[in-house]
Amino acid sequence: MRFNSLAFRLFAAASVWTFLVLPVAGFAIYSLYRQDVSESFDDRIRTLLTVMLADSVERAGFEPGMPGDLGEPLFQLTNSGWYWQIRPVGGAQGRRLASPSLASASLPSPYESQVEPDDQGTRWMSSRGPANEPVRIAEMVYVLGDEATGPRYSFTVAGPLEWLDERIAVFRTRLAIALALVGAALLAVTFLQVRYGLLPLRAIERGLAAIRSGEAASLEGELPAEIEPLQQELNALIRSNQDIIDRARTQVGNLAHALKTPLAVITNEANEDKSPFARKVAEQASLMRDQVSYYLDRARMAARAGTIGRISEVRPIAEGLQRTLERIYGDKGIRVLLDCPAGVRFQGERQDLEEMLGNVLDNACKWGRSKVYFRAATRPATTRGGRVRLDVTIDDDGPGLTEQERARIGKRGQRLDETKPGTGLGLSIVSDLVHSYGGRIEFSASRYGGLSVRLDLPAA
């Protein structure tokens, strides 16, 4: 999954959404749980306070009585965090009562700290207990006897906030683990969903590769309804491309016939007349014929290079050229040495590859002393979606060329040695063919002493 791929974009968008939603949902759940547990904790303290006050008042005479069992055993354990306390406030005289857990210590009074009561008359405060532990304190002030003149007593119950914090911490840990697992599961499902959803694009990629390699003529296979229009348009484009190429070939053939016949007539008529004018006409007609052949060949090259699905095996072509050239240059004892693995294929027309290799090998045999070296290999694509390349290198052991001479060769009509037969168009045609296939041709000094020609072409 590459950074700039469609799959990465979909996966990244889903991941960002997951990482945004899950923490927000987790915080909301955590807040609701904390609020619910805190309210339950306060209700528990309020219930104990109510029971203690009612039991103490029921046992009261002139002073509050000692409450009985409140249903919480931790009131009996020193510094347990659960405490109750009864004492007079507002200058009233009376005894102080406390739970065994509080011992000789005392709890702070929200009433004396001027904390306002809630709608049920309970004052709440968080403070520190006898062991300096955090506690939650609830207090009610009750008047014994006459409301106006009776003594006021503070009834206080405290519970440990550590118990509350521990429960919340345990829940927070479990919630974080659960959300992490849910997030991981969602990412895994998203990944699988993206991969599964984009599988048809892989099928299209393989289908187009099959078309380019000549294994298929159109994009076949059953695709999802959303991609079917793309499949139909691609097949229509392929058919249209083939029709255009066929029409171009037909028109080029018609043009060649229409031009070459009148030129042949002019040449024949001029050759029958021995006057200077006739010789000039014959000379110019011959040049016109060469130019017409050259540009018609270029038009054919361009048409063939644009054809989709044409592939050519390199080794059989090289072997055929090897046999032919060794016979032609048998008097020189030229040997063509091949280094071309089976399965190396050229993405293009066979006759174009024959013309390119034939011209370069012919030049190498023409100038070589005894050996010509032919090497062909494929080079893998350097980027995703890039094309495999075909590297062809042809070396000879001849006299070679200077850097200035290498810069001149390949230009149309340029010949470095007029003593050798030829028109000077061979390497120019090769160069045109190479460029029509989007390739490169390079000339350099060979390690064998002669010229090295490297062709960079599309491979199948």
C-alpha positions in Angstrom: 0.0 0.0 0.0 1.9 3.0 -1.3 1.7 6.5 0.1 0.1 8.0 -3.0 -2.2 5.1 -3.7 -6.0 5.1 -3.6 -6.0 2.3 -1.1 -3.8 4.3 1.2 -6.0 7.3 1.0 -9.1 5.3 1.8 -7.4 3.5 4.6 -5.9 6.7 6.0 -9.3 8.5 5.9 -11.0 5.6 7.7 -8.1 5.4 10.2 -8.3 9.1 11.0 -12.0 8.9 11.5 -11.6 5.9 13.8 -8.9 7.6 15.9 -11.2 10.6 16.2 -14.4 8.9 17.0 -13.1 6.3 19.4 -11.4 8.7 21.8 -14.4 11.0 21.8 -16.8 8.0 22.5 -14.4 6.7 25.2 -14.3 10.1 26.9 -18.1 10.3 26.8 -18.5 6.8 28.2 -15.8 7.4 30.9 -17.5 10.7 31.9 -20.9 9.2 32.2 -19.5 6.2 34.2 -17.6 8.5 36.6 -20.6 10.6 37.2 -22.8 7.5 37.8 -20.3 6.0 40.2 -19.8 9.3 42.0 -23.5 9.7 42.4 -23.8 6.1 43.7 -21.0 6.8 46.2 -22.7 9.9 47.4 -26.1 8.1 47.7 -24.4 5.4 49.8 -22.9 8.0 52.2 -26.3 9.9 52.3 -28.1 6.6 53.2 -25.6 5.8 56.0 -25.9 9.4 57.3 -29.7 9.2 57.2 -29.7 5.8 59.0 -27.2 7.1 61.6 -29.2 10.3 62.3 -32.5 8.5 62.6 -31.1 5.8 64.9 -29.3 8.4 67.1 -32.3 10.6 67.4 -34.5 7.7 68.3 -32.1 6.8 71.1 -31.7 10.5 72.2 -32.7 12.0 75.5 -31.2 15.4 76.2 -28.4 14.4 73.9 -28.1 12.2 70.8 -27.8 8.5 71.5 -25.1 6.1 70.3 -26.3 4.7 67.0 -26.5 1.0 66.5 -25.2 -1.2 63.7 -25.3 0.9 60.5 -24.6 -2.1 58.2 -21.0 -1.1 57.4 -18.3 -3.2 59.3 -15.5 -0.8 58.3 -16.8 1.7 60.8 -15.3 -0.6 63.4 -11.8 -0.7 61.8 -9.4 2.1 62.8 -8.4 4.4 59.9 -10.5 2.4 57.5 -11.7 5.4 55.6 -15.3 5.0 56.7 -16.1 7.3 59.7 -19.1 8.8 61.5 -19.2 11.5 64.0 -21.8 13.3 66.2 -20.9 16.5 68.0 -22.6 19.8 69.1 -22.1 22.9 67.0 -22.9 26.6 67.4 -21.7 26.8 71.0 -24.0 24.0 72.3 -22.8 21.9 75.1 -22.8 18.1 74.8 -20.8 15.0 74.3 -19.1 14.0 71.1 -19.7 10.6 69.7 -17.5 8.9 67.0 -17.1 5.6 65.2 -14.3 3.3 66.5 -12.6 3.8 63.1 -12.2 7.5 63.9 -10.7 6.9 67.4 -9.7 10.2 68.9 -9.5 12.1 65.7 -12.2 14.4 64.3 -13.7 15.2 61.0 -13.9 18.7 59.6 -17.4 20.3 59.5 -18.8 21.6 56.2 -21.3 23.6 58.4 -18.5 25.4 60.1 -16.8 25.9 56.7 -20.0 27.6 55.6 -20.8 25.1 52.9 -24.3 25.6 51.6 -26.7 22.6 52.0 -28.3 20.9 49.0 -32.1 20.6 48.5 -32.1 17.7 51.0 -30.3 19.7 53.7 -27.0 17.8 53.3 -23.7 19.6 53.1 -20.9 18.0 51.1 -17.1 18.5 51.2 -14.0 16.6 50.2 -11.2 16.7 52.7 -8.6 14.6 54.5 -9.2 11.9 57.0 -7.3 10.9 60.2 -4.6 9.1 58.1 -4.4 12.0 55.7 -6.4 10.0 53.1 -8.9 11.8 50.9 -12.4 11.4 52.1 -15.9 12.5 51.0 -17.8 14.1 53.9 -21.6 14.5 54.2 -23.1 16.4 57.1 -26.6 17.2 58.4 -27.3 19.6 61.3 -30.1 18.5 63.5 -31.8 20.5 66.4 -32.8 18.5 69.5 -36.0 19.7 71.1 -37.3 23.2 70.3 -36.3 24.4 66.9 -35.5 27.9 68.2 -33.8 27.1 71.5 -32.7 23.5 71.3 -29.0 22.5 70.9 -27.7 21.9 67.4 -25.8 18.7 66.6 -23.7 17.9 63.6 -24.2 14.4 62.2 -21.3 13.5 59.8 -20.4 10.4 57.7 -17.2 10.2 55.6 -16.3 7.6 52.9 -12.9 7.0 51.3 -12.4 8.6 47.9 -9.6 6.1 47.1 -12.3 3.4 46.8 -14.1 5.6 44.3 -10.9 6.5 42.4 -9.9 2.8 42.3 -13.2 1.8 40.7 -13.0 4.6 38.2 -9.3 3.7 37.4 -10.2 0.0 36.9 -13.0 1.0 34.5 -10.8 3.5 32.7 -8.1 0.8 32.1 -10.7 -1.8 30.9 -12.3 0.9 28.7 -9.0 1.8 27.1 -8.1 -1.8 26.4 -11.6 -2.5 25.0 -11.4 0.6 22.7 -7.9 -0.2 21.6 -9.1 -3.7 20.6 -12.1 -2.2 18.9 -9.8 0.3 17.1 -7.4 -2.5 16.0 -10.4 -4.6 14.8 -11.8 -1.6 12.9 -8.5 -0.9 11.2 -8.1 -4.6 10.2 -11.7 -4.6 8.9 -11.1 -1.3 7.1 -7.9 -2.7 5.5 -9.6 -5.8 4.3 -12.6 -3.8 3.1 -10.3 -1.5 1.1 -8.3 -4.4 -0.3 -11.5 -6.3 -1.2 -13.2 -3.2 -2.6 -10.3 -2.3 -4.9 -9.7 -5.9 -6.2 -11.5 -5.0 -9.5 -8.9 -2.4 -10.1 -6.2 -5.0 -9.8 -8.1 -7.1 -12.4 -8.2 -4.1 -14.7 -4.4 -3.6 -14.2 -3.8 -7.2 -15.1 -6.1 -7.0 -18.1 -4.4 -3.9 -19.4 -1.0 -5.6 -18.9 -2.3 -8.6 -20.9 -3.4 -6.3 -23.7 -0.1 -4.6 -23.9 1.8 -7.9 -23.9 -0.4 -9.3 -26.7 -2.0 -12.0 -24.5 -5.5 -10.4 -24.9 -7.1 -8.1 -27.5 -9.6 -6.4 -25.1 -10.4 -6.0 -21.4 -12.5 -9.1 -20.5 -14.0 -10.4 -17.4 -17.0 -9.6 -15.1 -16.5 -6.4 -13.2 -18.7 -4.5 -10.7 -21.5 -2.3 -12.1 -19.6 0.9 -11.2 -16.6 -0.1 -13.4 -18.4 -1.7 -16.3 -18.7 1.7 -18.1 -14.9 2.1 -17.8 -14.4 -1.4 -19.2 -16.7 -0.6 -22.2 -15.0 2.7 -22.9 -11.5 1.2 -22.7 -12.5 -1.6 -25.1 -14.0 1.0 -27.4 -10.8 3.1 -27.2 -8.7 0.0 -28.1 -10.8 -0.8 -31.1 -10.7 2.8 -32.2 -6.9 2.8 -31.9 -6.6 -0.3 -34.0 -9.0 1.1 -36.6 -7.0 4.3 -36.8 -3.7 2.4 -37.2 -5.3 0.2 -39.9 -6.5 3.2 -41.8 -3.1 4.9 -41.5 -1.4 1.8 -42.9 -3.8 1.7 -45.8 -3.4 5.4 -46.6 0.4 5.1 -46.4 0.3 2.2 -48.8 -1.9 4.1 -51.2 0.3 7.1 -51.0 3.4 5.0 -51.7 1.8 3.5 -54.7 0.6 6.9 -55.9 4.0 8.5 -55.7 6.4 5.8 -56.7 4.6 4.9 -60.0 4.9 8.5 -61.4 8.5 8.8 -60.2 9.4 5.5 -61.9 7.9 6.8 -65.1 9.8 10.1 -64.8 13.1 8.2 -64.1 12.6 5.8 -67.0 11.8 8.6 -69.5 14.8 10.7 -68.3 17.1 7.7 -68.6 16.2 7.3 -72.3 17.3 10.9 -72.9 21.1 11.5 -72.7 20.9 15.3 -72.5 22.2 17.2 -69.4 18.6 18.2 -68.5 17.5 14.6 -68.6 20.4 13.5 -66.4 19.5 16.3 -63.9 15.8 15.1 -63.9 16.9 11.5 -63.3 19.2 12.6 -60.5 16.5 14.6 -58.8 13.8 11.9 -59.3 16.2 9.4 -57.7 16.6 11.8 -54.7 12.8 12.2 -54.5 12.3 8.5 -54.6 14.8 8.1 -51.7 13.0 10.9 -49.7 9.6 9.4 -50.4 10.7 6.0 -49.3 12.4 7.4 -46.2 9.3 9.4 -45.0 6.9 6.7 -45.9 9.0 4.3 -43.9 8.9 6.7 -41.0 5.1 6.9 -41.3 4.9 3.1 -41.2 7.1 3.1 -38.2 4.9 5.5 -36.3 1.8 3.5 -37.1 3.4 0.3 -36.0 4.9 1.8 -32.9 1.5 2.9 -31.7 0.0 -0.6 -32.0 -1.1 -2.2 -28.7 -0.3 -5.8 -28.0 2.5 -6.5 -30.4 5.4 -8.6 -29.0 8.5 -10.1 -30.6 10.9 -12.7 -29.3 14.5 -11.3 -29.5 16.5 -14.5 -29.5 15.0 -16.0 -32.8 15.5 -12.7 -34.6 19.1 -12.4 -33.4 19.9 -16.0 -34.4 18.4 -15.4 -37.9 20.5 -12.3 -38.3 23.6 -14.1 -37.0 23.3 -16.8 -39.6 22.7 -14.3 -42.5 25.5 -11.9 -41.6 28.1 -14.6 -41.0 27.3 -15.9 -44.5 27.4 -12.4 -46.0 30.7 -11.5 -44.4 32.2 -15.0 -44.6 35.2 -13.8 -46.5 36.2 -11.7 -43.5 35.7 -14.5 -41.1 33.3 -12.4 -39.0 31.6 -14.2 -36.1 28.6 -12.9 -34.3 28.5 -13.9 -30.6 25.1 -13.9 -29.0 24.3 -13.4 -25.3 20.5 -13.4 -25.3 18.5 -15.4 -22.8 15.3 -17.1 -24.0 12.1 -15.3 -23.1 13.5 -11.8 -23.7 10.8 -10.0 -25.6 10.4 -6.7 -27.4 7.2 -4.7 -27.1 6.6 -3.9 -30.8 6.6 -5.2 -34.3 8.9 -8.0 -35.3 9.9 -6.3 -38.6 10.8 -3.1 -36.8 13.1 -5.1 -34.4 14.6 -6.9 -37.4 15.3 -3.6 -39.1 16.9 -2.0 -36.0 19.1 -5.0 -35.1 19.9 -5.8 -38.8 21.2 -2.3 -39.5 23.3 -2.0 -36.4 24.7 -5.6 -36.7 25.4 -5.0 -40.4 27.4 -1.9 -39.6 29.3 -3.8 -36.9 30.1 -6.6 -39.2 31.1 -4.1 -41.9 33.6 -2.4 -39.7 34.6 -5.2 -37.3 37.8 -7.2 -37.8 36.7 -10.7 -36.6 34.0 -10.5 -33.9 30.7 -8.8 -33.2 29.2 -9.1 -29.7 25.4 -9.0 -29.2 23.9 -8.8 -25.7 20.2 -8.4 -24.8 18.6 -8.4 -21.4 15.5 -6.9 -19.7 15.7 -4.3 -17.0 13.0 -4.2 -14.4 10.8 -1.1 -13.9 12.1 1.4 -11.4 8.7 2.7 -10.3 5.2 1.2 -9.8 3.4 1.4 -13.1 6.7 1.8 -14.9 7.5 -0.4 -17.9 10.2 -3.1 -18.2 12.9 -2.0 -20.5 15.0 -4.0 -23.1 18.7 -3.3 -23.2 20.5 -4.3 -26.4 24.2 -3.7 -26.8 26.2 -4.4 -30.0 30.0 -4.1 -29.9 32.6 -4.7 -32.6 36.4 -5.0 -32.5 37.0 -2.6 -35.4 38.9 0.7 -35.5 36.2 2.6 -33.6 35.2 6.3 -33.9 36.4 9.5 -32.3 34.0 11.4 -30.0 33.3 13.9 -32.8 32.6 11.1 -35.3 30.2 9.4 -32.8 28.3 12.7 -32.5 27.8 12.8 -36.3 26.6 9.3 -36.9 22.9 8.6 -36.9 22.1 11.8 -38.8 20.3 11.3 -42.1 22.6 10.9 -45.1 25.8 11.3 -43.0 28.5 8.8 -44.0 31.9 8.8 -42.4 33.6 6.7 -45.1 32.5 7.0 -48.7 34.5 3.9 -49.6 32.0 1.6 -47.9 28.8 0.9 -49.7 25.5 2.4 -48.4 23.3 5.5 -48.4 23.9 6.8 -44.9 20.3 6.2 -44.0 20.7 2.9 -42.0 21.5 4.4 -38.6 19.1 7.2 -39.2 16.3 4.8 -39.7 17.4 2.9 -36.6 17.3 6.2 -34.6 13.9 7.1 -35.9 12.5 3.6 -35.1 14.0 3.7 -31.6 12.5 7.1 -30.8 9.2 6.1 -32.3 9.0 3.4 -29.6 10.0 5.9 -26.9 13.5 4.5 -26.6 17.1 5.8 -26.8 20.2 5.0 -28.9 23.7 5.7 -27.5 27.1 5.4 -29.2 30.2 4.9 -27.1 33.7 3.4 -27.3 33.6 -0.4 -27.0 35.8 -2.3 -24.6 36.8 -4.5 -27.6 38.3 -1.5 -29.5 35.5 -0.6 -31.9 32.1 1.1 -31.6 29.5 0.2 -28.9 25.8 0.8 -29.8 23.2 0.6 -27.0 19.5 0.5 -27.7 17.0 1.1 -24.9 13.6 -0.2 -26.0 10.3 -1.2 -24.4 10.2 -4.8 -23.2 7.2 -7.1 -22.9 
